[in-house]
Amino acid sequence: MSTTTVLGVDPGSRVTGLGIVASKGSQLQHCYSESIRTGDGSLGERLAVIYSAVSDAITRYRPDSIAIEQVFVSKNPRSALVLGHARGSAVLAAVHHQLPMAEYSALEIKRAVVGTGSASKTQVQHMVRVLLNLQRKPPLDASDGLACAICHIHTASGLDRITGVRQVISS
């Protein structure tokens, strides 16, 4: 049974959560997590920090794929636009490193990790700690990155099982 490693990204213009989770069968293992603080520079400088952090994590840990949380529509169009730029920096890093990429909504991530799409950030944080058998709760943004990776592992695992069933039936 092979190990699959996924980099999860929770993009933010001020804080971006990164988390890498390895999966072997049904076992999940925490490899890395961090909350990337972009500082108070210009938008371009903050986007460069995100791009560099995602690229560095890819180079250092060599994940098999990347999962990125989708941008939600905000009441404030400017905030949504800036968040989209932050997400774009992470997408660019994935493309630059030729990593397969998947996108998940916050609702999908919460359902995959907690079991309900209405879960709070602290409920997600708690379940990430439990699922990865961590001694301490990771910071909220880092736990969101880890949750995104866990969501992708669970979703991809389910799709593999469905594909396997289809292959057996069609054989």
N, C-alpha and C positions, 0 to 999 in steps of 0.2 A: 504494500500500500504506500503510495507516494505522499509526500507532504506538499501542501499548497500554501503559499504565503500571499497575503493580500494587504495592500496599503489602503487604509481608509482615510478620507479627507473630509473634514467639516470646515468648509471655507468661511472666512470672515475677514473683513477689511482691517480690523484691529487685532483679532486673535483667530488663528487658524489651528484647528485640532488635527493632529496626525496620529495614526495608530496602526501598527503592523501586527497582524495575527496570523499564526501558522495553524494549519489544520491537517491532522492525520486521522482519517476516519472520522469518528465523532469527537475526537479530542481536540480542544482548542488550546493554544499556547500564546501568551503575550510575548512579543518580541521587542517592541519599542512603542513608546507613546510620548508625545510632547505637545505642549501648547505653544505655538509660535506667536510671539508678540511682535507686531510690525513696527511699533514706535509711532512717533508723531511726524514723520517725514512727509514728503509729497506723496500723492497717490502712486506715482511711478516708482518711488523708492519703496513704498510698502508692498507693491506688487512684486518687485524684484526680490524682497525678503521672502515672500511666499514661494516664488518660483525656485529660489536657491534652496530653501528648506525642503521642499518636495523633491527636488533633484538630488540633494544630498542623501535623503532617506532612501531613494531608489538606488543610488549608487552604492550606498553602504549595505543595505539589506537585500537587495536584488529580489523584490517581490515578483510573483508571477502575474499579478494584475493589480489594478487600482480601482477603488470604488469611491465615487465622489457624491456627496449630498447635493441634490438639485437646489436651485435658488427658489425660494417661495416668493410669491407676489406680496410685496409689502404695501402698507398704506402710504409709505413715503417712497415715491418713485426714485428719488435720488439714492436712497439707501439701497434699494433693489439693484440699481445700476452699478453702484460701487461694489456690492456683493457679487454681482455677475462678473465684474473685472477680477475680483479675488479668485473666484472659481475658475475663470479663464486662465489665470496664471498656473493653477494646479493642472488643468487640462493640458496646457502647453508643455509642462514638464513631462507629463505622461506620454504625450505624442513624441516629444523629443527623444525619449528613452524607448520608444516603440513598445509601450506597455498596453495590453488590452485594457479597456476601460468600461466600467458600468456606472450607471447613474441611478440613484434611488431617492425618492422623496422622503421627507422627514417622517411621514406617516408609515411608509414601508419599513423604514429602519426601526421605528418604535415597535411596530407589530412583530418584526422578526426577533427583536431582542427582549421585549417586555411582554408581548402578547396582545397589546392594545395600542392603537394609534393615538390615543389621548394621553399617553404616559408623559409625566413631567421629566425635565432634565435630570432631576435627582433620582427618579425611578430608573431611568436609563443608566445612570452612573452606577447605581446599586447592582443592577443586573449584569452590567459589564464586569464589575468586581467579582460577582458570584460565578459567572460563566468562565472567566479567565483565572479563577482561584487566586486573586490578588490579595495581598495582606492589607493594603490600604486602598481607599477609593482614589482613582486617578482624578486629576483636575477635570472640571466639567467639559471643557473644549476637547481635551485629549480623549475623554471617555466617549464623546460623540464621534471622534475619528475611529476609535476602536469599534464602536457600535456599527458604524458604516461598514467596516471590514467584516464583522461578524454577520451582518445582514447579507453581504455578498457571498460569504462562504455558505450560509444556510440556503440562499436562493440558488446558487450555482450547484450545490449538492443535490437539491431537489430536482433541478432541471436535468442533471446527469442521470438521476434515477428514472425520470420520465423518459429521457432519450433511450436509456438502456432497455426499458420496457418496450418502447416502440421498435427497437432493433430486434428484440427477441420475437415480437409478434410478427414483424415483417419478414423474418428469416424463414 
